[in-house]
Amino acid sequence: MLVLSRKKDEVIVVGDDIEITVVDIRGDQVKIGVSAPRSVSIHRKEVFDAIRNENREAAKSAAGEVGRLAEALRKRRGVDQGQPA
């Protein structure tokens, strides 16, 4: 991890097109501003983790749904071909 010291209104540049600016410092709280292209997602860590967990749960659920759908289609194909369901 890179650790940098910055004062109010000073900027950190990440890559070619992301800037992190120290907007305000009050006590133990630091406010930062992030300028980045719209294609770059920016989230607080706890929000990012929640999104990732929701996506994992949705993927698990979707996998189960796909399996049930595939089974239903296999059964239907058997019925359509004259085989018992």
Residue pairs with C-beta under 8 A, 6 or more apart in sequence:
4 12
6 12
6 22
7 22
7 25
8 22
8 23
8 24
8 25
9 21
9 22
9 23
10 21
10 22
11 19
11 20
11 21
11 22
12 19
12 20
12 21
13 19
13 20
14 20
17 36
17 37
17 40
18 34
18 35
18 36
18 37
18 40
19 34
19 35
19 36
20 32
20 33
20 34
21 32
21 33
21 34
21 35
22 30
22 31
22 32
23 31
23 32
23 33
24 30
24 31
25 31
34 42
36 42
43 51
75 85
76 85
78 84
78 85
79 85
